[in-house]
Amino acid sequence: MIRYRKNFFLKHYSLSIFLLTFSMFIFASGPSIDFEEVAPGIFVHQGEHLDVDETYHGDIANIGFIVGEESIAVIDSGGSLKIGNELKTAIRKFSKLPVRYVINTHVHLDHIYGNASFVGENVDFIGHVELPKAMALRKEFYERINLEFLDVPNDQSIQVAPNILIKPNESKIFDLGNRKIKVTAFSIAHTKTDVTIEDMKTKTLWAGDLLFTERTPVIDGDIHGFIAVIDKILMLDIEQVIPGHGTPTKKWKEAFLKEQDYFKLLRDEVRLAIDNDQDLQLTIDTAGQSESKKWELFDIQNARNINQIFPIMEWE
Ligand SMILES: [Zn+2]
């Protein structure tokens, strides 16, 4: 009996050592980010629904890549060089083809700071015509966030601005080898720098932060512009949408309409508050509240949205 127990202990002890070593190996060799192939050749990693505060780890946005017959396009590179490197390593598990394009859907830090991982001779960076300026304007602010929450020193908060620029209401097509993708830029909406990427082969639209599913949508541009851009997207002939945050969806019209309903409600209630001479704080406490159960991180983000739109709408 004693002997049995001893063996039992030894067996389990060695098993746990094995598991510990194995998991350390996995951890050390990375990548720690997982991907889902949402359509043939389209791989998406979903970031976590966390705010940019002390919980921020740089991995909160959806990032991923599209594989053609000759090359690969990366779409959004994550919030840090670390995430960019993990993305680069992960791509190699699925394809040996070269990364030819890195496309940023917009300026926000959780989507752009992995760009530096992909700098190379034959790599073009694609973005909205306003993106280089917007990156430069936010550089110091983003460096402070990366230092404070990610512990990344400023010389490793590396911005890589796009060299291929798309103007609002224009599209450019890029061929990955028997696979064309269409990058379209928009006027001010979520930000001043929004582009979408349409994979024409599978009719999949990568919407960036023009679509949030689950997480409260963010207005860092203009609420009227955002509502109008959604109307344009609703007319597209597509089958699936990959949001900037949240789960990719084939019920994409419903998802955009849910987002647009929130914006219309917010617009109307903020307008009414301004007409009634209500101040900003009272408006933050009251406007949009009937949407609070429909979205994650609602209180903080709804307040920020009102902060953004209230001063603009006061002048209308
Ligand atoms: Zn964003």
py3Dmol code that shows the C-alpha trace and the ligand (Angstrom):
import py3Dmol

protein = """\
ATOM      1  CA  MET A   1       0.000   0.000   0.000  1.00  0.00           C
ATOM      2  CA  ILE A   2       2.739   2.429   0.950  1.00  0.00           C
ATOM      3  CA  ARG A   3       4.666   1.442  -2.123  1.00  0.00           C
ATOM      4  CA  TYR A   4       1.616   2.026  -4.270  1.00  0.00           C
ATOM      5  CA  ARG A   5       1.113   5.463  -2.766  1.00  0.00           C
ATOM      6  CA  LYS A   6       4.701   6.351  -3.382  1.00  0.00           C
ATOM      7  CA  ASN A   7       4.427   5.321  -7.018  1.00  0.00           C
ATOM      8  CA  PHE A   8       1.195   7.209  -7.293  1.00  0.00           C
ATOM      9  CA  PHE A   9       2.873  10.314  -5.941  1.00  0.00           C
ATOM     10  CA  LEU A  10       5.923   9.887  -8.178  1.00  0.00           C
ATOM     11  CA  LYS A  11       3.773   9.362 -11.235  1.00  0.00           C
ATOM     12  CA  HIS A  12       1.767  12.490 -10.584  1.00  0.00           C
ATOM     13  CA  TYR A  13       4.800  14.460  -9.561  1.00  0.00           C
ATOM     14  CA  SER A  14       6.583  13.654 -12.811  1.00  0.00           C
ATOM     15  CA  LEU A  15       3.395  14.292 -14.773  1.00  0.00           C
ATOM     16  CA  SER A  16       3.067  17.754 -13.277  1.00  0.00           C
ATOM     17  CA  ILE A  17       6.755  18.495 -13.949  1.00  0.00           C
ATOM     18  CA  PHE A  18       6.203  17.369 -17.523  1.00  0.00           C
ATOM     19  CA  LEU A  19       3.117  19.585 -17.898  1.00  0.00           C
ATOM     20  CA  LEU A  20       4.910  22.513 -16.314  1.00  0.00           C
ATOM     21  CA  THR A  21       7.904  22.148 -18.658  1.00  0.00           C
ATOM     22  CA  PHE A  22       5.609  21.646 -21.613  1.00  0.00           C
ATOM     23  CA  SER A  23       3.546  24.738 -20.846  1.00  0.00           C
ATOM     24  CA  MET A  24       6.721  26.765 -20.283  1.00  0.00           C
ATOM     25  CA  PHE A  25       7.904  25.608 -23.686  1.00  0.00           C
ATOM     26  CA  ILE A  26       4.614  26.656 -25.276  1.00  0.00           C
ATOM     27  CA  PHE A  27       4.756  29.973 -23.467  1.00  0.00           C
ATOM     28  CA  ALA A  28       8.380  30.654 -24.403  1.00  0.00           C
ATOM     29  CA  SER A  29       8.001  29.605 -28.012  1.00  0.00           C
ATOM     30  CA  GLY A  30       4.700  31.489 -28.561  1.00  0.00           C
ATOM     31  CA  PRO A  31       2.593  32.618 -30.298  1.00  0.00           C
ATOM     32  CA  SER A  32       0.069  33.027 -27.548  1.00  0.00           C
ATOM     33  CA  ILE A  33      -2.558  34.501 -29.873  1.00  0.00           C
ATOM     34  CA  ASP A  34      -5.113  32.243 -31.508  1.00  0.00           C
ATOM     35  CA  PHE A  35      -6.728  32.561 -34.928  1.00  0.00           C
ATOM     36  CA  GLU A  36      -9.991  31.560 -36.504  1.00  0.00           C
ATOM     37  CA  GLU A  37     -10.308  31.052 -40.255  1.00  0.00           C
ATOM     38  CA  VAL A  38     -13.592  32.895 -40.781  1.00  0.00           C
ATOM     39  CA  ALA A  39     -13.605  32.343 -44.563  1.00  0.00           C
ATOM     40  CA  PRO A  40     -11.116  30.388 -46.702  1.00  0.00           C
ATOM     41  CA  GLY A  41      -7.738  32.120 -46.315  1.00  0.00           C
ATOM     42  CA  ILE A  42      -8.978  34.801 -43.905  1.00  0.00           C
ATOM     43  CA  PHE A  43      -7.621  34.497 -40.390  1.00  0.00           C
ATOM     44  CA  VAL A  44      -8.826  36.636 -37.482  1.00  0.00           C
ATOM     45  CA  HIS A  45      -7.577  36.959 -33.942  1.00  0.00           C
ATOM     46  CA  GLN A  46     -10.117  38.549 -31.610  1.00  0.00           C
ATOM     47  CA  GLY A  47      -8.800  40.932 -29.010  1.00  0.00           C
ATOM     48  CA  GLU A  48     -10.252  41.074 -25.515  1.00  0.00           C
ATOM     49  CA  HIS A  49     -12.927  43.591 -24.563  1.00  0.00           C
ATOM     50  CA  LEU A  50     -10.781  45.660 -22.222  1.00  0.00           C
ATOM     51  CA  ASP A  51     -10.534  49.387 -21.834  1.00  0.00           C
ATOM     52  CA  VAL A  52      -7.278  51.290 -22.317  1.00  0.00           C
ATOM     53  CA  ASP A  53      -6.527  51.533 -18.592  1.00  0.00           C
ATOM     54  CA  GLU A  54      -4.455  49.518 -16.094  1.00  0.00           C
ATOM     55  CA  THR A  55      -5.929  46.303 -17.552  1.00  0.00           C
ATOM     56  CA  TYR A  56      -4.665  47.146 -21.089  1.00  0.00           C
ATOM     57  CA  HIS A  57      -2.216  44.631 -22.558  1.00  0.00           C
ATOM     58  CA  GLY A  58      -2.151  45.764 -26.193  1.00  0.00           C
ATOM     59  CA  ASP A  59      -4.307  42.880 -27.435  1.00  0.00           C
ATOM     60  CA  ILE A  60      -7.827  44.312 -27.517  1.00  0.00           C
ATOM     61  CA  ALA A  61      -8.490  44.804 -31.244  1.00  0.00           C
ATOM     62  CA  ASN A  62      -9.209  42.261 -33.961  1.00  0.00           C
ATOM     63  CA  ILE A  63      -6.116  41.635 -36.072  1.00  0.00           C
ATOM     64  CA  GLY A  64      -5.328  39.142 -38.796  1.00  0.00           C
ATOM     65  CA  PHE A  65      -4.431  38.411 -42.389  1.00  0.00           C
ATOM     66  CA  ILE A  66      -5.657  37.368 -45.815  1.00  0.00           C
ATOM     67  CA  VAL A  67      -3.706  34.766 -47.799  1.00  0.00           C
ATOM     68  CA  GLY A  68      -3.620  34.889 -51.609  1.00  0.00           C
ATOM     69  CA  GLU A  69      -1.769  32.555 -53.999  1.00  0.00           C
ATOM     70  CA  GLU A  70       1.342  34.754 -54.045  1.00  0.00           C
ATOM     71  CA  SER A  71       1.304  36.918 -50.953  1.00  0.00           C
ATOM     72  CA  ILE A  72      -0.379  37.919 -47.732  1.00  0.00           C
ATOM     73  CA  ALA A  73      -2.023  41.126 -46.502  1.00  0.00           C
ATOM     74  CA  VAL A  74      -1.967  41.831 -42.779  1.00  0.00           C
ATOM     75  CA  ILE A  75      -4.926  43.818 -41.515  1.00  0.00           C
ATOM     76  CA  ASP A  76      -4.212  45.711 -38.315  1.00  0.00           C
ATOM     77  CA  SER A  77      -1.093  44.691 -36.448  1.00  0.00           C
ATOM     78  CA  GLY A  78      -2.070  44.980 -32.775  1.00  0.00           C
ATOM     79  CA  GLY A  79      -1.170  47.369 -29.992  1.00  0.00           C
ATOM     80  CA  SER A  80       2.518  46.652 -29.561  1.00  0.00           C
ATOM     81  CA  LEU A  81       5.652  45.311 -31.165  1.00  0.00           C
ATOM     82  CA  LYS A  82       5.167  42.184 -29.030  1.00  0.00           C
ATOM     83  CA  ILE A  83       1.710  41.531 -30.511  1.00  0.00           C
ATOM     84  CA  GLY A  84       3.054  42.319 -34.013  1.00  0.00           C
ATOM     85  CA  ASN A  85       5.822  39.757 -33.533  1.00  0.00           C
ATOM     86  CA  GLU A  86       3.346  37.158 -32.297  1.00  0.00           C
ATOM     87  CA  LEU A  87       1.156  37.833 -35.320  1.00  0.00           C
ATOM     88  CA  LYS A  88       4.169  37.461 -37.617  1.00  0.00           C
ATOM     89  CA  THR A  89       5.122  34.157 -36.003  1.00  0.00           C
ATOM     90  CA  ALA A  90       1.545  32.903 -36.132  1.00  0.00           C
ATOM     91  CA  ILE A  91       1.255  33.650 -39.857  1.00  0.00           C
ATOM     92  CA  ARG A  92       4.093  31.190 -40.496  1.00  0.00           C
ATOM     93  CA  LYS A  93       1.984  28.387 -39.042  1.00  0.00           C
ATOM     94  CA  PHE A  94      -0.514  28.872 -41.865  1.00  0.00           C
ATOM     95  CA  SER A  95       1.534  29.976 -44.859  1.00  0.00           C
ATOM     96  CA  LYS A  96       5.098  30.387 -46.130  1.00  0.00           C
ATOM     97  CA  LEU A  97       4.105  33.180 -48.541  1.00  0.00           C
ATOM     98  CA  PRO A  98       5.564  36.664 -48.007  1.00  0.00           C
ATOM     99  CA  VAL A  99       3.648  39.442 -46.287  1.00  0.00           C
ATOM    100  CA  ARG A 100       3.274  42.014 -49.077  1.00  0.00           C
ATOM    101  CA  TYR A 101       0.903  44.557 -47.484  1.00  0.00           C
ATOM    102  CA  VAL A 102       0.112  45.820 -44.013  1.00  0.00           C
ATOM    103  CA  ILE A 103      -3.168  47.734 -43.888  1.00  0.00           C
ATOM    104  CA  ASN A 104      -4.260  49.842 -40.924  1.00  0.00           C
ATOM    105  CA  THR A 105      -8.013  50.337 -40.655  1.00  0.00           C
ATOM    106  CA  HIS A 106      -7.447  53.589 -38.696  1.00  0.00           C
ATOM    107  CA  VAL A 107      -5.148  55.446 -36.311  1.00  0.00           C
ATOM    108  CA  HIS A 108      -6.060  53.976 -32.900  1.00  0.00           C
ATOM    109  CA  LEU A 109      -3.107  52.612 -30.981  1.00  0.00           C
ATOM    110  CA  ASP A 110      -4.501  49.117 -30.464  1.00  0.00           C
ATOM    111  CA  HIS A 111      -4.466  48.648 -34.264  1.00  0.00           C
ATOM    112  CA  ILE A 112      -1.110  50.110 -35.353  1.00  0.00           C
ATOM    113  CA  TYR A 113       1.789  49.458 -32.986  1.00  0.00           C
ATOM    114  CA  GLY A 114       2.614  46.017 -34.403  1.00  0.00           C
ATOM    115  CA  ASN A 115       3.415  47.538 -37.839  1.00  0.00           C
ATOM    116  CA  ALA A 116       7.134  47.715 -37.070  1.00  0.00           C
ATOM    117  CA  SER A 117       7.290  43.897 -36.949  1.00  0.00           C
ATOM    118  CA  PHE A 118       6.599  43.761 -40.687  1.00  0.00           C
ATOM    119  CA  VAL A 119       8.985  46.392 -42.035  1.00  0.00           C
ATOM    120  CA  GLY A 120      10.887  44.871 -44.949  1.00  0.00           C
ATOM    121  CA  GLU A 121      12.060  45.494 -48.474  1.00  0.00           C
ATOM    122  CA  ASN A 122       8.974  44.428 -50.338  1.00  0.00           C
ATOM    123  CA  VAL A 123       6.288  45.428 -47.838  1.00  0.00           C
ATOM    124  CA  ASP A 124       3.909  48.313 -48.483  1.00  0.00           C
ATOM    125  CA  PHE A 125       1.895  49.929 -45.729  1.00  0.00           C
ATOM    126  CA  ILE A 126      -1.586  51.066 -46.743  1.00  0.00           C
ATOM    127  CA  GLY A 127      -3.896  53.521 -45.023  1.00  0.00           C
ATOM    128  CA  HIS A 128      -6.137  56.559 -45.206  1.00  0.00           C
ATOM    129  CA  VAL A 129      -4.566  59.705 -46.635  1.00  0.00           C
ATOM    130  CA  GLU A 130      -4.995  61.367 -43.214  1.00  0.00           C
ATOM    131  CA  LEU A 131      -3.328  58.515 -41.327  1.00  0.00           C
ATOM    132  CA  PRO A 132       0.319  59.710 -41.355  1.00  0.00           C
ATOM    133  CA  LYS A 133      -0.692  63.096 -39.915  1.00  0.00           C
ATOM    134  CA  ALA A 134      -3.059  61.541 -37.361  1.00  0.00           C
ATOM    135  CA  MET A 135      -0.330  59.136 -36.186  1.00  0.00           C
ATOM    136  CA  ALA A 136       2.138  61.996 -35.732  1.00  0.00           C
ATOM    137  CA  LEU A 137      -0.405  64.092 -33.812  1.00  0.00           C
ATOM    138  CA  ARG A 138      -1.098  61.270 -31.357  1.00  0.00           C
ATOM    139  CA  LYS A 139       2.479  60.006 -31.061  1.00  0.00           C
ATOM    140  CA  GLU A 140       3.308  61.538 -27.670  1.00  0.00           C
ATOM    141  CA  PHE A 141      -0.035  60.628 -26.142  1.00  0.00           C
ATOM    142  CA  TYR A 142       0.242  57.017 -27.349  1.00  0.00           C
ATOM    143  CA  GLU A 143       3.834  56.753 -26.116  1.00  0.00           C
ATOM    144  CA  ARG A 144       2.639  57.759 -22.648  1.00  0.00           C
ATOM    145  CA  ILE A 145      -0.072  55.047 -22.710  1.00  0.00           C
ATOM    146  CA  ASN A 146       2.321  52.378 -23.992  1.00  0.00           C
ATOM    147  CA  LEU A 147       4.842  53.259 -21.304  1.00  0.00           C
ATOM    148  CA  GLU A 148       2.315  53.441 -18.485  1.00  0.00           C
ATOM    149  CA  PHE A 149       0.205  50.356 -19.238  1.00  0.00           C
ATOM    150  CA  LEU A 150       2.443  48.128 -21.392  1.00  0.00           C
ATOM    151  CA  ASP A 151       5.762  49.116 -19.875  1.00  0.00           C
ATOM    152  CA  VAL A 152       7.065  49.761 -23.389  1.00  0.00           C
ATOM    153  CA  PRO A 153       9.830  52.403 -23.477  1.00  0.00           C
ATOM    154  CA  ASN A 154       9.288  55.233 -25.957  1.00  0.00           C
ATOM    155  CA  ASP A 155      12.015  54.055 -28.357  1.00  0.00           C
ATOM    156  CA  GLN A 156      10.058  50.807 -28.767  1.00  0.00           C
ATOM    157  CA  SER A 157       6.729  52.537 -29.439  1.00  0.00           C
ATOM    158  CA  ILE A 158       7.525  52.584 -33.122  1.00  0.00           C
ATOM    159  CA  GLN A 159       5.074  54.077 -35.588  1.00  0.00           C
ATOM    160  CA  VAL A 160       5.204  52.965 -39.200  1.00  0.00           C
ATOM    161  CA  ALA A 161       3.045  55.259 -41.320  1.00  0.00           C
ATOM    162  CA  PRO A 162       1.480  54.100 -44.588  1.00  0.00           C
ATOM    163  CA  ASN A 163       3.291  54.747 -47.884  1.00  0.00           C
ATOM    164  CA  ILE A 164       0.237  53.936 -50.026  1.00  0.00           C
ATOM    165  CA  LEU A 165      -2.516  56.422 -49.245  1.00  0.00           C
ATOM    166  CA  ILE A 166      -6.218  56.279 -50.044  1.00  0.00           C
ATOM    167  CA  LYS A 167      -8.377  59.409 -50.236  1.00  0.00           C
ATOM    168  CA  PRO A 168     -11.917  59.546 -48.823  1.00  0.00           C
ATOM    169  CA  ASN A 169     -14.521  57.973 -51.108  1.00  0.00           C
ATOM    170  CA  GLU A 170     -11.788  56.322 -53.170  1.00  0.00           C
ATOM    171  CA  SER A 171     -10.904  52.651 -53.449  1.00  0.00           C
ATOM    172  CA  LYS A 172      -7.711  50.899 -54.499  1.00  0.00           C
ATOM    173  CA  ILE A 173      -7.451  47.253 -55.431  1.00  0.00           C
ATOM    174  CA  PHE A 174      -4.492  45.061 -54.474  1.00  0.00           C
ATOM    175  CA  ASP A 175      -3.879  41.565 -55.817  1.00  0.00           C
ATOM    176  CA  LEU A 176      -2.509  38.895 -53.489  1.00  0.00           C
ATOM    177  CA  GLY A 177      -2.390  36.370 -56.336  1.00  0.00           C
ATOM    178  CA  ASN A 178      -5.771  35.295 -57.682  1.00  0.00           C
ATOM    179  CA  ARG A 179      -7.263  37.187 -54.784  1.00  0.00           C
ATOM    180  CA  LYS A 180      -8.150  40.845 -55.041  1.00  0.00           C
ATOM    181  CA  ILE A 181      -8.801  43.011 -52.037  1.00  0.00           C
ATOM    182  CA  LYS A 182     -10.382  46.456 -52.241  1.00  0.00           C
ATOM    183  CA  VAL A 183      -9.361  49.118 -49.754  1.00  0.00           C
ATOM    184  CA  THR A 184     -11.882  51.971 -49.442  1.00  0.00           C
ATOM    185  CA  ALA A 185     -11.382  55.172 -47.458  1.00  0.00           C
ATOM    186  CA  PHE A 186     -14.171  57.179 -45.854  1.00  0.00           C
ATOM    187  CA  SER A 187     -14.858  60.721 -44.699  1.00  0.00           C
ATOM    188  CA  ILE A 188     -14.854  61.349 -40.948  1.00  0.00           C
ATOM    189  CA  ALA A 189     -16.792  58.658 -39.020  1.00  0.00           C
ATOM    190  CA  HIS A 190     -15.207  56.532 -36.247  1.00  0.00           C
ATOM    191  CA  THR A 191     -12.058  58.634 -36.813  1.00  0.00           C
ATOM    192  CA  LYS A 192     -10.729  60.800 -39.629  1.00  0.00           C
ATOM    193  CA  THR A 193      -8.718  57.823 -40.888  1.00  0.00           C
ATOM    194  CA  ASP A 194     -11.145  54.943 -41.512  1.00  0.00           C
ATOM    195  CA  VAL A 195     -10.691  52.410 -44.296  1.00  0.00           C
ATOM    196  CA  THR A 196     -12.413  49.086 -44.954  1.00  0.00           C
ATOM    197  CA  ILE A 197     -10.941  46.076 -46.741  1.00  0.00           C
ATOM    198  CA  GLU A 198     -13.160  43.933 -48.934  1.00  0.00           C
ATOM    199  CA  ASP A 199     -12.010  40.476 -49.921  1.00  0.00           C
ATOM    200  CA  MET A 200     -13.717  40.174 -53.279  1.00  0.00           C
ATOM    201  CA  LYS A 201     -13.289  36.403 -53.440  1.00  0.00           C
ATOM    202  CA  THR A 202     -15.357  35.607 -50.342  1.00  0.00           C
ATOM    203  CA  LYS A 203     -17.326  38.886 -50.082  1.00  0.00           C
ATOM    204  CA  THR A 204     -15.897  39.437 -46.629  1.00  0.00           C
ATOM    205  CA  LEU A 205     -15.610  43.012 -45.390  1.00  0.00           C
ATOM    206  CA  TRP A 206     -13.002  43.905 -42.784  1.00  0.00           C
ATOM    207  CA  ALA A 207     -14.690  46.937 -41.246  1.00  0.00           C
ATOM    208  CA  GLY A 208     -12.172  48.052 -38.629  1.00  0.00           C
ATOM    209  CA  ASP A 209     -13.854  50.125 -35.953  1.00  0.00           C
ATOM    210  CA  LEU A 210     -16.663  51.145 -38.267  1.00  0.00           C
ATOM    211  CA  LEU A 211     -18.295  48.136 -36.626  1.00  0.00           C
ATOM    212  CA  PHE A 212     -18.302  47.059 -32.999  1.00  0.00           C
ATOM    213  CA  THR A 213     -20.157  43.923 -31.999  1.00  0.00           C
ATOM    214  CA  GLU A 214     -20.705  43.338 -28.253  1.00  0.00           C
ATOM    215  CA  ARG A 215     -18.421  46.160 -27.159  1.00  0.00           C
ATOM    216  CA  THR A 216     -19.850  49.719 -27.024  1.00  0.00           C
ATOM    217  CA  PRO A 217     -19.126  51.530 -30.315  1.00  0.00           C
ATOM    218  CA  VAL A 218     -16.617  54.372 -30.103  1.00  0.00           C
ATOM    219  CA  ILE A 219     -17.077  57.790 -31.717  1.00  0.00           C
ATOM    220  CA  ASP A 220     -13.734  59.536 -32.033  1.00  0.00           C
ATOM    221  CA  GLY A 221     -14.721  61.354 -35.216  1.00  0.00           C
ATOM    222  CA  ASP A 222     -18.224  62.518 -36.023  1.00  0.00           C
ATOM    223  CA  ILE A 223     -21.571  60.960 -35.146  1.00  0.00           C
ATOM    224  CA  HIS A 224     -23.329  62.240 -38.293  1.00  0.00           C
ATOM    225  CA  GLY A 225     -20.476  61.010 -40.477  1.00  0.00           C
ATOM    226  CA  PHE A 226     -20.589  57.628 -38.747  1.00  0.00           C
ATOM    227  CA  ILE A 227     -24.351  57.260 -39.328  1.00  0.00           C
ATOM    228  CA  ALA A 228     -23.865  58.190 -43.005  1.00  0.00           C
ATOM    229  CA  VAL A 229     -20.960  55.761 -43.531  1.00  0.00           C
ATOM    230  CA  ILE A 230     -23.057  52.923 -42.095  1.00  0.00           C
ATOM    231  CA  ASP A 231     -25.768  53.752 -44.672  1.00  0.00           C
ATOM    232  CA  LYS A 232     -23.137  53.381 -47.419  1.00  0.00           C
ATOM    233  CA  ILE A 233     -21.825  50.081 -46.077  1.00  0.00           C
ATOM    234  CA  LEU A 234     -25.359  48.693 -45.799  1.00  0.00           C
ATOM    235  CA  MET A 235     -25.628  48.942 -49.583  1.00  0.00           C
ATOM    236  CA  LEU A 236     -22.618  46.686 -50.215  1.00  0.00           C
ATOM    237  CA  ASP A 237     -22.944  43.225 -51.693  1.00  0.00           C
ATOM    238  CA  ILE A 238     -21.110  41.284 -48.990  1.00  0.00           C
ATOM    239  CA  GLU A 239     -21.696  38.150 -46.959  1.00  0.00           C
ATOM    240  CA  GLN A 240     -19.704  38.556 -43.797  1.00  0.00           C
ATOM    241  CA  VAL A 241     -18.179  41.373 -41.755  1.00  0.00           C
ATOM    242  CA  ILE A 242     -15.177  41.336 -39.461  1.00  0.00           C
ATOM    243  CA  PRO A 243     -15.592  44.105 -36.883  1.00  0.00           C
ATOM    244  CA  GLY A 244     -12.702  46.000 -35.290  1.00  0.00           C
ATOM    245  CA  HIS A 245     -13.804  44.588 -31.934  1.00  0.00           C
ATOM    246  CA  GLY A 246     -16.056  41.596 -31.359  1.00  0.00           C
ATOM    247  CA  THR A 247     -17.170  38.516 -33.223  1.00  0.00           C
ATOM    248  CA  PRO A 248     -17.165  38.343 -37.044  1.00  0.00           C
ATOM    249  CA  THR A 249     -20.723  37.981 -38.284  1.00  0.00           C
ATOM    250  CA  LYS A 250     -22.757  36.910 -41.288  1.00  0.00           C
ATOM    251  CA  LYS A 251     -25.733  38.779 -39.789  1.00  0.00           C
ATOM    252  CA  TRP A 252     -23.793  41.886 -40.641  1.00  0.00           C
ATOM    253  CA  LYS A 253     -26.730  44.124 -41.550  1.00  0.00           C
ATOM    254  CA  GLU A 254     -28.312  43.518 -38.155  1.00  0.00           C
ATOM    255  CA  ALA A 255     -24.991  44.300 -36.495  1.00  0.00           C
ATOM    256  CA  PHE A 256     -24.562  47.608 -38.339  1.00  0.00           C
ATOM    257  CA  LEU A 257     -28.200  48.550 -37.723  1.00  0.00           C
ATOM    258  CA  LYS A 258     -27.836  47.852 -33.993  1.00  0.00           C
ATOM    259  CA  GLU A 259     -24.814  50.140 -33.922  1.00  0.00           C
ATOM    260  CA  GLN A 260     -26.564  52.795 -35.996  1.00  0.00           C
ATOM    261  CA  ASP A 261     -29.662  52.660 -33.733  1.00  0.00           C
ATOM    262  CA  TYR A 262     -27.430  53.484 -30.775  1.00  0.00           C
ATOM    263  CA  PHE A 263     -25.890  56.426 -32.627  1.00  0.00           C
ATOM    264  CA  LYS A 264     -29.283  57.786 -33.735  1.00  0.00           C
ATOM    265  CA  LEU A 265     -30.644  57.546 -30.205  1.00  0.00           C
ATOM    266  CA  LEU A 266     -27.560  59.253 -28.807  1.00  0.00           C
ATOM    267  CA  ARG A 267     -27.707  61.973 -31.466  1.00  0.00           C
ATOM    268  CA  ASP A 268     -31.404  62.692 -30.763  1.00  0.00           C
ATOM    269  CA  GLU A 269     -31.039  62.659 -26.971  1.00  0.00           C
ATOM    270  CA  VAL A 270     -27.941  64.851 -26.973  1.00  0.00           C
ATOM    271  CA  ARG A 271     -29.652  67.274 -29.345  1.00  0.00           C
ATOM    272  CA  LEU A 272     -32.689  67.438 -27.049  1.00  0.00           C
ATOM    273  CA  ALA A 273     -30.430  68.004 -24.029  1.00  0.00           C
ATOM    274  CA  ILE A 274     -28.673  70.905 -25.785  1.00  0.00           C
ATOM    275  CA  ASP A 275     -32.018  72.397 -26.837  1.00  0.00           C
ATOM    276  CA  ASN A 276     -33.095  72.240 -23.180  1.00  0.00           C
ATOM    277  CA  ASP A 277     -29.869  73.937 -22.004  1.00  0.00           C
ATOM    278  CA  GLN A 278     -28.837  70.830 -20.136  1.00  0.00           C
ATOM    279  CA  ASP A 279     -25.135  70.815 -19.210  1.00  0.00           C
ATOM    280  CA  LEU A 280     -22.581  68.229 -20.306  1.00  0.00           C
ATOM    281  CA  GLN A 281     -22.486  66.286 -17.032  1.00  0.00           C
ATOM    282  CA  LEU A 282     -26.259  65.847 -16.806  1.00  0.00           C
ATOM    283  CA  THR A 283     -26.291  64.807 -20.461  1.00  0.00           C
ATOM    284  CA  ILE A 284     -23.609  62.183 -19.779  1.00  0.00           C
ATOM    285  CA  ASP A 285     -25.719  60.832 -16.913  1.00  0.00           C
ATOM    286  CA  THR A 286     -28.873  60.546 -18.993  1.00  0.00           C
ATOM    287  CA  ALA A 287     -28.346  60.299 -22.780  1.00  0.00           C
ATOM    288  CA  GLY A 288     -28.180  56.874 -24.407  1.00  0.00           C
ATOM    289  CA  GLN A 289     -28.939  55.098 -21.123  1.00  0.00           C
ATOM    290  CA  SER A 290     -31.658  52.860 -22.584  1.00  0.00           C
ATOM    291  CA  GLU A 291     -28.871  51.116 -24.569  1.00  0.00           C
ATOM    292  CA  SER A 292     -26.786  50.290 -21.503  1.00  0.00           C
ATOM    293  CA  LYS A 293     -27.764  46.609 -21.281  1.00  0.00           C
ATOM    294  CA  LYS A 294     -27.006  45.982 -24.958  1.00  0.00           C
ATOM    295  CA  TRP A 295     -23.270  46.674 -24.844  1.00  0.00           C
ATOM    296  CA  GLU A 296     -20.114  45.854 -22.891  1.00  0.00           C
ATOM    297  CA  LEU A 297     -18.066  48.637 -21.239  1.00  0.00           C
ATOM    298  CA  PHE A 298     -21.091  50.902 -21.736  1.00  0.00           C
ATOM    299  CA  ASP A 299     -20.846  53.489 -18.944  1.00  0.00           C
ATOM    300  CA  ILE A 300     -17.283  54.578 -19.614  1.00  0.00           C
ATOM    301  CA  GLN A 301     -17.558  54.540 -23.402  1.00  0.00           C
ATOM    302  CA  ASN A 302     -20.993  56.162 -23.645  1.00  0.00           C
ATOM    303  CA  ALA A 303     -19.684  58.995 -21.455  1.00  0.00           C
ATOM    304  CA  ARG A 304     -16.670  59.420 -23.748  1.00  0.00           C
ATOM    305  CA  ASN A 305     -18.873  59.431 -26.825  1.00  0.00           C
ATOM    306  CA  ILE A 306     -21.024  62.199 -25.350  1.00  0.00           C
ATOM    307  CA  ASN A 307     -17.890  64.121 -24.408  1.00  0.00           C
ATOM    308  CA  GLN A 308     -16.826  63.897 -28.034  1.00  0.00           C
ATOM    309  CA  ILE A 309     -20.112  64.859 -29.703  1.00  0.00           C
ATOM    310  CA  PHE A 310     -21.636  67.352 -27.231  1.00  0.00           C
ATOM    311  CA  PRO A 311     -19.261  70.293 -27.916  1.00  0.00           C
ATOM    312  CA  ILE A 312     -19.616  69.755 -31.683  1.00  0.00           C
ATOM    313  CA  MET A 313     -23.399  69.480 -31.579  1.00  0.00           C
ATOM    314  CA  GLU A 314     -23.667  72.622 -29.424  1.00  0.00           C
ATOM    315  CA  TRP A 315     -22.707  74.619 -32.535  1.00  0.00           C
ATOM    316  CA  GLU A 316     -25.208  73.005 -34.864  1.00  0.00           C
TER     317      GLU A 316
END
"""
ligand_1 = """\
1
ZN
Zn -10.659 52.471 -33.012
"""
view = py3Dmol.view(width=600, height=400)
view.addModel(protein, "pdb")
view.setStyle({"model": 0}, {"cartoon": {"style": "trace"}})
view.addModel(ligand_1, "xyz")
view.setStyle({"model": 1}, {"stick": {}})
view.zoomTo()
view.show()
